Amino acid sequence: MEKSKRKIAVLDMNANVPNQGLGLIVEIVKSFENLSTFEVFDVRGKNELPDSSFDIYISSGGPGSPLEEGPWREPYLELVQNIFDFNKTSAHQKKYFFFICYSFQLVCNYFELGTIKIRKSTSFGILPVHKTKAGLKDPLLEGLDDPFYAVDSRDWQLVQPRLKVFKEHGATILSLEKIRTNVELERAIMAVRFSDEFVGTQFHPEAEPVGMKIHFSKEKNKQIVIKNFGEEKYDDMMEHMDDPDKIEKTHAVILPKFIANALENVSRQLIY
């Protein structure tokens, strides 16, 4: 491996369940192969974890409850805490971490930022995400509309934020789920900046329209969506996939920008 290249760890949290998201994360990471190398670690399936020598960590979504126990859980959270502590104590060198969906829920629960609870019904589709005041100024979401659109697929949610804990950690809420005027339900937190180097999203920023359209155009997958969510939801989702201002834009902005900024900052730190 070339010494000049930075190391990226992709943490697979899918527990051996087939998933498009992991491949899409890897594709985005591969687009930076001139500046970095990467390894994939099967955390929940094989109890694999990277060490602390990587510069960037990207932890995927996955199925199941974020509150479940498993042999992988304690070592995973210990890694997160160690990298978080490293960044606090290191004056110049920093490491970067991105958490997606399941990983986001898991880490928000670990840091006690709010209540993780199961939803009354599954949230699924290409849905609007609204920026908070902090999100409007955050570089991660720069270039996206307000609201912007993202793929949402979850049975769990982060609600009832403990603002005192947010303040203690120096964390900020970047976005909230869609506004629902017809029901009196709490709006889930959709993105959090835990620190300058740590950030996470409840939605799937890796999702892209071409692969999704192929996947959900298959009759078997189409019927699953219609059975669970209705034909109107299916038609609405397929229509949004053709809109370049929807998930195509989100796919092109969030995760690529996070990696690009992290690589730039790491390189600057090494020069410093």
DASUL-V934232 format. One record per backbone hydrogen bond with DSSP energy under -1.0 kcal/mol. CO is the residue of the C=O (numbers start at 1). NH is the residue of the N-H. E is the energy in kcal/mol with one decimal. If there is no record, write none. Layout:
<<CO/NH/E> <CO/NH/E>>
This chain:
<<2/5/-1.3> <6/37/-2.5> <7/55/-2.0> <7/56/-1.8> <8/39/-1.8> <9/58/-2.7> <10/41/-2.9> <11/60/-2.7> <12/43/-1.5> <14/17/-1.9> <20/24/-1.8> <21/25/-2.4> <22/26/-2.5> <23/27/-2.1> <24/28/-2.0> <25/29/-2.5> <26/30/-2.7> <27/31/-1.1> <29/32/-1.8> <30/33/-1.9> <32/35/-2.1> <32/36/-1.5> <35/6/-2.4> <37/8/-2.5> <39/10/-3.0> <41/12/-3.0> <41/43/-1.4> <42/46/-1.5> <42/48/-2.3> <55/96/-2.5> <56/9/-3.0> <57/98/-2.5> <58/11/-3.1> <59/100/-2.0> <65/68/-1.3> <70/73/-1.2> <72/76/-2.3> <73/77/-2.6> <74/78/-2.2> <75/79/-2.1> <76/80/-2.2> <77/81/-2.6> <78/82/-2.6> <79/83/-2.4> <80/84/-2.4> <81/85/-2.8> <82/86/-2.3> <83/87/-2.1> <84/88/-1.2> <85/89/-1.8> <86/90/-2.2> <96/57/-2.8> <97/199/-2.1> <98/59/-3.2> <99/201/-2.6> <100/103/-2.1> <101/105/-2.6> <102/106/-2.5> <103/107/-2.4> <104/108/-2.5> <105/109/-2.2> <106/110/-1.8> <107/111/-2.5> <108/113/-2.3> <113/162/-2.7> <115/159/-2.7> <117/157/-1.9> <123/154/-2.1> <125/152/-3.0> <127/150/-2.1> <129/148/-2.1> <130/176/-2.8> <132/136/-2.1> <138/141/-1.1> <141/144/-1.9> <148/129/-3.3> <150/127/-2.3> <151/204/-2.4> <152/125/-1.7> <154/123/-2.6> <155/119/-3.8> <157/117/-2.2> <158/189/-2.7> <159/115/-3.1> <161/163/-1.2> <162/166/-2.3> <163/167/-2.4> <164/168/-2.2> <165/169/-2.2> <166/170/-1.3> <166/171/-2.6> <172/193/-2.6> <174/132/-2.2> <175/190/-2.5> <175/191/-1.2> <176/130/-2.7> <183/185/-1.2> <188/177/-2.3> <190/202/-3.2> <191/174/-2.7> <191/175/-1.2> <192/200/-2.5> <193/172/-2.4> <197/97/-2.1> <198/194/-1.2> <198/195/-1.9> <199/99/-1.9> <200/192/-2.3> <201/101/-2.7> <204/207/-1.1> <208/212/-1.6> <209/213/-2.6> <210/214/-2.0> <211/215/-2.4> <212/216/-2.8> <213/217/-1.1> <218/222/-2.8> <219/223/-2.5> <220/224/-1.5> <221/225/-1.9> <222/226/-2.4> <223/227/-2.6> <224/228/-2.1> <225/229/-3.1> <226/230/-1.4> <230/234/-1.7> <231/235/-2.8> <232/236/-2.4> <233/237/-2.3> <234/238/-2.4> <235/239/-2.0> <236/240/-2.1> <237/241/-1.5> <239/242/-1.1> <240/243/-1.5> <243/246/-1.9> <246/250/-1.6> <247/251/-3.0> <248/252/-1.6> <249/253/-1.2> <250/254/-1.7> <253/257/-2.1> <254/258/-2.4> <255/259/-2.4> <256/260/-2.7> <257/261/-2.8> <258/262/-2.3> <259/263/-2.8> <260/264/-2.3> <261/265/-2.6> <262/266/-2.7> <263/267/-2.3> <264/268/-2.2> <265/269/-2.3> <266/270/-2.0> <267/271/-1.8> <268/272/-2.4>>
